[in-house]
Amino acid sequence: MTLTVVGLLLSLSLPALAQEPTPLELSKVPQEGKTPQDFVPSGWKIEDTVRGDLDKNGSEDVVLQLVEAGPDSNAEGEVLEHARALLVLLADGATLRRAGASNQVLYCTTCAGTLSTPGAVGQVKLQKGVLLVEQSSGSREMTHTLLRFRFEPKDKRFLLIGEDVEHVDRATGGTQKTSTNLLTGQRISEKLQFDEKKNKNVTLSTQKEKVPVKKVFLEDVNISKY
């Protein structure tokens, strides 16, 4: 039997691989437009929209959560992965201008393990002019992140100003929490354990420290590093 035939038989016996997500090509996203839809490249669609004043000019800005368009599963019933992207559009009169764009700050539709949410809505929020991105990933070992971004007029970009990260063993209730203020460099780390008698988490230890402060913008953040 030739190697070609062997290879063919092996390929037929193996399950088909699910489609890999394709990150959004940011170069295809316009710098300005009249409507949010003007910023959505071909092959993508709007999954969620959040509105509010992010640059404090009194106008309503727009944050778009995009997802690759396409079926949720293939002919074999396998779930297909679809990439996500985040766009921040600032209103300037009747014009929307792109002020932030990331193809790596949001998990793809299946990249968060059993906690993946194919139709994720509400993980991006605005609060007092701050852009919040909140996500969870994993299964028994869960990671929960809350990232805070603020528009910096001098840089005309969205700066990462804070991050809260929790690593939780959902079977034992053991939790490691880290909250970092990236403007002051203040970091607070806590170790907690679930107390069945009190029916709540109990703090075992708390540590405060100073960490180096450097500018990290929306485009620099990769959610997979958490």
PyMOL commands that set and color helices and strands:
alter all, ss='L'
color gray80, all
select helices_A, chain A and resi 3-13+26-28+36-39+113-115+218-220+223-225
alter helices_A, ss='H'
color red, helices_A
select strands_A, chain A and resi 32-33+44-52+61-68+84-92+95-102+124-127+130-138+141-152+157-169+175-181+186-195+200-210
alter strands_A, ss='S'
color yellow, strands_A
deselect
rebuild
show_as cartoon
